[in-house]
Amino acid sequence: MKFRLVQNIGGRWVKTEGEAEEALLVLGAMGYGFARFNDNPRQRAELQGLPIFEGLRGPMWDGDAIRYEDEEANRILSA
């Protein structure tokens, strides 16, 4: 399984992908602090136990990956 980070930086879309097992390391290195592991029983089984990061929305199911969005990307995509 892969993770996908979608960001909107200065109006430009940036996508970062990697192996889901590397999400803590990669997103941590990008400055997103680990908050906790997802334990929301109302979410899909695939999302259980995945990391939640400060400043990001997610984890979300993206069909072929676990998706995270920065707050600006989430605001635009959720409008």
SERO-4910 file (N, C-alpha, C, O; in steps of 0.05 Angstrom, whole numbers):
BEGIN
 pado doro    nc1    nc2    nc3   cac1   cac2   cac3    cc1    cc2    cc3    oc1    oc2    oc3
  Met    A     17    -24      0      0      0      0     18     25      0     39     25     12
  Lys    A      9     46    -13     23     71    -15      9     92      1    -15     90      8
  Phe    A     24    114      8     11    138     18     15    160     -2     33    159    -19
  Arg    A     -3    179     -1     -2    201    -20     -8    227     -4    -28    228     10
  Leu    A      9    246     -6      5    272      6     -1    292    -16     15    295    -35
  Val    A    -24    306    -14    -31    326    -34    -30    353    -20    -42    357      1
  Gln    A    -15    371    -33    -11    398    -22    -18    418    -43    -15    413    -67
  Asn    A    -27    441    -34    -30    464    -52    -13    486    -40    -18    498    -19
  Ile    A      9    491    -54     29    510    -45     30    534    -65     39    531    -88
  Gly    A     21    557    -56     21    580    -73      4    576    -98     11    587   -119
  Gly    A    -18    561    -96    -35    557   -119    -26    534   -137    -38    528   -157
  Arg    A     -4    521   -130      7    499   -146      3    473   -131      7    471   -107
  Trp    A     -7    452   -146    -12    426   -134     14    410   -133     29    408   -153
  Val    A     20    399   -110     44    382   -106     35    356    -94     20    355    -74
  Lys    A     44    334   -106     37    307    -96     63    293    -89     82    292   -104
  Thr    A     63    281    -65     86    265    -55     75    237    -49     54    234    -36
  Glu    A     89    217    -59     80    189    -54    103    173    -43    126    178    -48
  Gly    A     95    152    -29    115    133    -18    101    108     -8     76    106    -10
  Glu    A    116     90      3    104     66     15     91     74     42    102     90     57
  Ala    A     68     63     47     53     69     72     70     66     97     67     81    116
  Glu    A     87     46     97    104     40    120    124     63    125    135     65    147
  Glu    A    129     79    105    148    101    108    135    128    114    149    148    117
  Ala    A    108    129    117     94    154    121    103    169    145    108    193    144
  Leu    A    107    155    168    117    168    192    144    182    187    147    205    196
  Leu    A    162    168    175    188    179    170    188    202    150    199    223    155
  Val    A    175    198    127    175    218    106    159    243    114    170    265    111
  Leu    A    135    240    124    119    263    131    131    277    156    129    301    158
  Gly    A    143    262    174    156    274    196    180    291    187    184    313    197
  Ala    A    195    281    168    218    296    157    209    321    142    224    341    140
  Met    A    184    321    133    173    345    119    162    365    139    152    386    132
  Gly    A    163    358    165    155    377    186    127    373    198    118    389    214
  Tyr    A    114    351    190     88    345    201     91    327    225    101    305    223
  Gly    A     82    337    248     85    323    273     65    300    276     42    304    269
  Phe    A     74    278    285     57    255    291     38    262    314     48    271    335
  Ala    A     12    258    311     -7    263    332    -16    238    347    -15    236    371
  Arg    A    -23    218    331    -32    192    343    -38    173    320    -36    180    297
  Phe    A    -46    149    327    -54    129    307    -85    130    305    -99    133    325
  Asn    A    -95    126    281   -124    127    276   -137    103    289   -130     80    285
  Asp    A   -158    109    305   -173     87    317   -203     93    315   -219     83    331
  Asn    A   -211    108    295   -239    115    290   -254     91    279   -249     84    256
  Pro    A   -272     79    295   -285     54    285   -305     59    262   -314     39    250
  Arg    A   -311     84    257   -330     90    235   -316     91    208   -329     93    187
  Gln    A   -289     90    208   -274     92    183   -268     64    173   -269     44    187
  Arg    A   -261     62    148   -254     37    135   -232     22    150   -215     34    163
  Ala    A   -233     -4    147   -213    -21    161   -185    -14    151   -166    -16    167
  Glu    A   -182     -7    126   -155      0    115   -142     24    128   -118     28    127
  Leu    A   -159     41    141   -149     65    154   -142     62    184   -130     79    196
  Gln    A   -151     39    195   -146     34    223   -116     31    229   -102     17    215
  Gly    A   -107     44    250    -79     41    258    -59     58    243    -35     56    248
  Leu    A    -69     74    224    -51     91    208    -45    117    223    -62    126    239
  Pro    A    -22    129    218    -15    153    232    -32    177    224    -41    180    201
  Ile    A    -37    194    244    -50    220    240    -29    241    246    -15    239    266
  Phe    A    -28    262    229     -7    282    232    -20    310    237    -41    316    227
  Glu    A     -6    326    253    -14    353    258    -10    369    232     10    367    219
  Gly    A    -30    385    225    -29    401    201    -38    387    176    -38    400    154
  Leu    A    -46    362    178    -55    347    154    -83    336    160    -90    330    182
  Arg    A    -98    333    139   -124    319    140   -118    290    131   -104    286    111
  Gly    A   -130    271    144   -126    243    137   -118    227    161   -113    238    183
  Pro    A   -116    201    157   -115    187    132   -143    184    119   -163    183    133
  Met    A   -143    184     92   -167    180     76   -161    158     56   -139    154     47
  Trp    A   -182    144     49   -179    123     28   -180    137      1   -197    152     -5
  Asp    A   -160    130    -16   -158    142    -42   -158    121    -64   -148    126    -86
  Gly    A   -170     98    -59   -173     77    -79   -149     59    -81   -151     35    -78
  Asp    A   -126     71    -86   -101     56    -89    -80     65    -70    -57     56    -71
  Ala    A    -87     83    -51    -67     94    -32    -81    105     -8   -106    109     -8
  Ile    A    -66    111     12    -75    125     36    -69    154     31    -46    161     25
  Arg    A    -89    171     32    -86    200     25    -85    218     49   -100    214     68
  Tyr    A    -67    237     48    -66    259     67    -67    285     50    -57    286     28
  Glu    A    -80    306     61    -81    332     48    -72    353     68    -79    352     91
  Asp    A    -58    373     57    -52    396     75    -78    412     77    -97    407     62
  Glu    A    -79    432     95   -104    446    100   -114    461     76   -138    463     71
  Glu    A    -96    473     61   -105    488     37   -116    470     15   -137    476      3
  Ala    A   -103    447     10   -113    428     -9   -140    418      0   -159    415    -17
  Asn    A   -143    412     25   -169    402     36   -191    423     33   -213    416     25
  Arg    A   -184    448     38   -204    470     35   -213    472      6   -237    475      1
  Ile    A   -195    471    -13   -202    473    -41   -217    448    -51   -238    451    -64
  Leu    A   -208    425    -44   -220    400    -54   -247    394    -41   -264    379    -51
  Ser    A   -252    406    -17   -277    401     -3   -298    422     -9   -321    420      0
  Ala    A   -291    442    -25   -310    464    -30   -332    455    -49   -350    470    -56
***
